[in-house]
Amino acid sequence: MNSSLPPDRSSDALYRLLVNAVVDYAIFMLDPEGYVTNWNAGAERAKGYTEDEIVGRHFSCFYTPEDRANFAPRLALQTALRDGKFETEGWRMRKDGTRFWASVLIDPIFENGRHLGFAKVTRDRTAQYEAELRNRRSEQRFRLLVQGVTDYALCMLDTDGIVSNWNTGAQRAQGYSEAEIVGRHFSVFHTEEDRAAGEPARALDLALREGKYERECWQVRRDGSRFWAHLVIDPLFEADTLMGFAQITRDISRQKADADRIAAVSHRLDLALSNMSQGLCLFDRDGRLALHNVRFLEIFGVSEDQLPPESSLRDVIRLTLGPCTDAEAEAAFRRHRTLLASAPGTSVVEELRDGLILSISHRVMADGTWVTTFEDITERRRSEERILFMSRHDMLTRLSNRAHFIEGLDALIASCDPARDRVAVAAIDLDRFTDINDLHGHVAGDHVLRLVASRLGATLREDEALGRIGGDEFAAARAFRDEEELQDFVTRLEQALHGALEIEGQEIGIGASIGIAVYPADAGDRELLLNNADLAMVRAKSDIGASTCYYEPRRDEAARDRRALLQDIWSAVERDEFELVYQVQKSVQTGETTGFEALLRWNHPEHGQISPLVFIPLAEECGAILRIGEWVLRTACAEAARWDEPHRIAVNLSPVQIAHADVVPLVQRVLDETGLPPSRLELEITETAIISDRRQAIDFLQGLSAIGVSVALDDFGTGYSSLDTLRSFPFSKIKLDRSFITEIETSAQAMAIIRAVLALGRSLNISVLAEGVETDRQLAILRAERCDQVQGYLLGRPRKPVFAVAS
């Protein structure tokens, strides 16, 4: 071979030779308007026109009528001119009218800034396109054909493989400029591994011997990076003389990566099918089994040999049913064929042999194939049944819980005829159950509840509802028409609930309080019916000698009102229903104001003003006093901090607050938040608050003293008053109860107690304040006895706003 091209070959001639020698690509030139100006052999072979027939015609003759109607030829030239390149694939027309699938690249051609026309490269990819279509059909859902549009690198090699010319596509694809690559051996495009294996020389040898070298392989760019390339090398002849080789390189890295990714996805899908928890079968459009996974065989305990290829749906169903008659198999087959025809995706649950429960799903594809999955939900169904039972039953007694009992009661009410039927509800509360827990332990208490539930369950009938609705509370209900039925119901309940129970060898007497309410006579709805039965039960528990009570509106409404107040008091703070009023405290000798006591008032939206004597005990009983007490403390301190005069503010603390709340840190936080000096706050407590736990009370009082807050002993003389109490606790004030002041003018005994307390206060250096002063005579006596401070209506009633009082 010659090492270079003949010296008389001009560059233009070389390009012409290169273009004309490429027979696998139609390469031709268009003028700026799209008319063909030259034509290579590849174009004649691909499209059937000779150069004489096509030169001068518009290139739109290669387009289909549809594309011409959509102005595709003109848009292609506009896009190439605008973007510097137009590349696409689509149908094109040959001279004889046949179509072929073409890969098309159009580049605009400029010289000295002047647009000369367009270079057009077309490759017939009909065979590849049809192969790809066939490949997509065979791979179905598991293979996607990724088509990428890439650049073409077109260059010419001399007979020894030296690059002799270089187009812009080659420069874009491989990174070399023409000046950098012309004169170098084309092996620089090959990897080191290929060069070591002699692949460049083999490529030229095969192209020469077989007329073409075509391969997909790694190629190397100028910067050393690699790309996956489709490489075609054609020998170039002129007058039977080898002139060199044409090399066309296409970057197909994206397609290669996509193919690798698809292969990886397919591999993962295979793994997923093998390891999924559901059995899976894929059927073709004729209903023949195309594939199945291992889990399908495991679910039904069959082997691969029992499921031959292309088994029909009928065969698969018979296999899953196990031993069955032909009629049973045929019925199952028809059932599933109906499901397949009814909707593209359907699921059914079927219970098969040996208690096996399956969820069977059919999902039909657009092409008529379908996937059937089999999920073993046996354990899930059992768990769901257990969960359903647990959600509707009390697990200790196995009776219905409150929600399930209410469902049964609603059903009884809904089914009764208002003209003839009635529904009785029995609210049941065990007597002395707390004593059983305290004396014998909670295990014994649970045993009692189970025994009582068993007795009730044994005596009640199927049409009667029974449930455990609380700790030791039960409820029963039945529909009835005459009083004899009601009395029989109540009698059976009483018999089941009274009598001795044996626990750990001991006989324990058990009883119960029963409240009965009847629908619709006692209540028009279920909620009120239950509430009224509960009220009757509360009365039965409190009445001596009455274990069963029927609802009586007159006697039970007071209990209902009390319950309503208990509910309302919890949200009274949020609804801003509480307010504070202040009563002045004055010096007996000088008449000067020494402070104010904060008094709580409840303005109920329905009942108006409610006495503290009513709502304070309720709040202490239900625990709401903790929230209310904190509100009182914070509000009183905040308002006192804004007074014109720095008077002391007295705030009452409930025994419940002291026993259950961390009061000292709370007081410190409130003082910090409101800015009230600790010396201006006085907390009033009663002796009952400190008697139960003296050690805790001492810690509490010492904590308050440490932050500078004083403590007054309220209602002194009415409880457990003793010298030891005053000696043990650091009180700053003693408040004489108003009951002594009321009798100060008439009772020598009351007068003696007042004198004794005053003397005690002076001896212990503790100030004494008398509450409830309402007359001038009472004030005069206290002044004569040298009482320190007084408080009462004579000096001022509790008032609002506090700023007017303070001023």
Secondary structure, DSSP 4 states (H G I P E B T S, - for coil): --SS--TT--HHHHHHHHHHH--SEEEEEE-TTSBEEEE-HHHHHHH---HHHHTTSBGGGGB-HHHHHTTHHHHHHHHHHHHS-EEEEEEEE-TTS-EEEEEEEEEEEEETTEEEEEEEEEEE-HHHHHHHHHHHHHHGGG---------EEEEEE-TTSBEEEE-HHHHHHH---HHHHTTSBGGGGB-HHHHHTTHHHHHHHHHHHHS-EEEEEEEE-TTS-EEEEEEEEEEEEETTEEEEEEEEEEE-HHHHHHHHHHHHHHHHHHHHHHH-SSEEEEE-TTSBEEEE-HHHHHHHT--GGGS-TT-BHHHHHHHHH-S--HHHHHHHHHHHHHHHHH-SEEEEEEE-GGG-EEEEEEEE-TTS-EEEEEEE-HHHHHHHHHHHHHHHB-TTT-SB-HHHHHHHHHHHHHHS-TTT-EEEEEEEEETTHHHHHHHH-HHHHHHHHHHHHHHHHHHS-TTSEEEE-SSSEEEEEEEESSHHHHHHHHHHHHHHHSEEEEETTEEEEE-EEEEEEEETTT-SSHHHHHHHHHHHHHHHHHSTT-SEEE--HHHHHHHHHHHHHHHHHHHTTTTT-EEEEEEEEEETTT--EEEEEEEEEEEETTTEEE-HHHHHHHHHHHTTHHHHHHHHHHHHHHHHTT-SS--EEEEE--HHHHHHS-HHHHHHHHHHHH---GGGEEEEEETHHHHS-HHHHHHHHHHHHHTT-EEEEEEETSSS--HHHHHHS--SEEEE-HHHHHTTTT-HHHHHHHHHHHHHHHHHT-EEEE----SHHHHHHHHHTT--EE-STTT---BS-HHHHH-
